């Protein structure tokens, strides 16, 4: 059967779609992990400007609007209120096309790929049974 693909299930379509871009799935996971590591280093060092630079545009905008303040002040306030935990080591990375989820020991972050690279769309996220994650920082 020349020219035909056998796809053993719908899950395989997701994998095929994920790796069909320019980057391999492994490379995309490494990029996402590096972005999260940078986010966590900036968080630990209190580098608020660097934290803001890692955020997706809609996430940054939502943070600024909800705090009625510039991003660096808004994210500083979130840190002071203990909304962003020290996340710990990476436990898992899931990449689906231009979306990613990174499971850490004490946190879950979500990212999206933009022309400027991977950006954090949500942080300070906790799972809830049979419901979407509850995230302290998220886009609108």
GUDORO-545295 format. One line per field, with one value per residue (C-alpha): x, y negated, z negated. Coordinates in nm, 3 decimals. Each point is the difference from the previous one (the first is absolute). Last residue first. Layout:
N
east <- [X ...]
north <- [Y ...]
up <- [Z ...]
// end
This chain:
140
east <- [-0.721 0.347 0.100 0.178 -0.151 -0.111 -0.277 0.029 -0.311 -0.256 -0.038 0.205 0.184 0.361 0.201 0.151 0.239 0.082 -0.194 0.081 0.378 0.172 0.186 0.174 -0.018 -0.230 -0.222 -0.012 -0.236 0.075 -0.179 0.162 -0.075 0.124 0.145 0.206 -0.015 -0.231 0.061 -0.287 0.055 -0.187 0.125 -0.042 -0.072 0.295 -0.019 0.288 0.030 0.140 0.206 0.169 -0.123 -0.277 0.069 -0.363 -0.159 -0.309 0.194 -0.151 0.345 0.048 -0.330 0.092 0.331 -0.188 -0.218 0.291 0.202 -0.306 -0.100 -0.303 -0.374 0.052 -0.264 0.093 0.374 -0.039 -0.248 0.236 0.297 -0.203 -0.129 0.356 0.151 0.225 0.377 0.082 -0.208 0.219 0.313 -0.136 -0.084 0.345 -0.076 0.292 -0.220 -0.258 0.265 0.149 -0.349 -0.085 0.338 -0.055 -0.347 0.148 0.268 -0.263 -0.208 0.301 0.102 -0.355 0.000 0.332 -0.134 -0.318 0.210 0.005 -0.103 -0.359 -0.137 0.096 -0.313 -0.239 0.130 -0.026 -0.355 -0.095 0.146 -0.245 -0.287 0.092 0.223 0.063 0.088 0.132 -0.058 0.241 0.052 -0.233]
north <- [-3.632 0.116 0.171 -0.055 0.165 0.308 0.245 0.293 0.103 0.229 0.376 -0.008 -0.330 -0.046 -0.292 -0.276 -0.268 -0.084 -0.059 -0.114 0.022 -0.083 0.223 -0.172 -0.349 0.123 0.142 0.344 0.043 0.089 0.146 0.028 0.247 -0.045 0.171 0.291 -0.128 0.102 -0.190 -0.035 -0.100 -0.151 -0.069 0.357 0.211 0.002 0.179 -0.041 0.197 -0.002 -0.320 -0.079 -0.248 -0.255 -0.263 -0.104 -0.289 -0.127 -0.062 -0.350 -0.150 0.184 -0.129 -0.355 0.027 0.123 -0.309 -0.237 0.142 0.015 -0.362 -0.060 0.030 0.342 0.170 -0.209 0.060 0.376 0.023 -0.192 0.218 0.312 -0.132 -0.083 0.333 -0.029 0.060 -0.373 -0.060 0.239 -0.174 -0.336 0.149 0.133 0.125 0.244 0.307 -0.122 -0.079 0.347 0.157 -0.184 0.091 0.367 -0.021 -0.133 0.273 0.271 -0.137 -0.007 0.354 0.126 -0.165 0.165 0.343 -0.050 -0.080 -0.354 -0.117 0.113 0.352 0.118 -0.112 0.081 0.355 0.039 -0.135 0.229 0.296 -0.058 0.050 0.361 0.245 -0.232 0.197 -0.234 0.039 -0.087 0.358 0.261]
up <- [-2.985 -0.086 -0.320 -0.331 -0.307 0.190 -0.095 0.240 0.190 -0.168 -0.046 -0.322 -0.038 0.105 -0.135 0.210 -0.128 0.358 0.323 0.356 -0.034 0.329 0.247 0.291 0.153 0.281 -0.274 -0.161 -0.294 -0.360 -0.300 -0.341 -0.278 -0.355 -0.307 0.138 0.357 0.283 0.322 0.245 0.360 0.295 0.354 0.121 -0.306 -0.241 -0.335 -0.246 -0.323 -0.353 0.020 -0.330 -0.259 0.048 -0.262 -0.024 0.188 -0.182 -0.319 -0.042 0.038 0.331 0.136 -0.106 0.180 0.307 -0.007 -0.063 0.289 0.226 -0.046 -0.223 -0.016 -0.163 0.216 0.303 -0.028 -0.047 0.288 0.230 -0.092 0.061 0.334 0.115 -0.108 -0.304 0.000 0.020 -0.314 -0.195 0.129 -0.118 -0.341 -0.073 -0.353 0.018 -0.060 0.253 0.261 -0.047 0.024 0.324 0.148 -0.092 0.156 0.326 0.000 -0.054 0.288 0.233 -0.104 0.058 0.344 0.086 -0.101 0.201 0.302 0.125 0.347 -0.037 0.054 -0.347 -0.177 0.282 0.019 -0.378 -0.001 0.286 -0.187 -0.281 0.246 0.054 0.188 0.296 0.313 0.262 0.370 0.282 0.119 -0.122]
// end
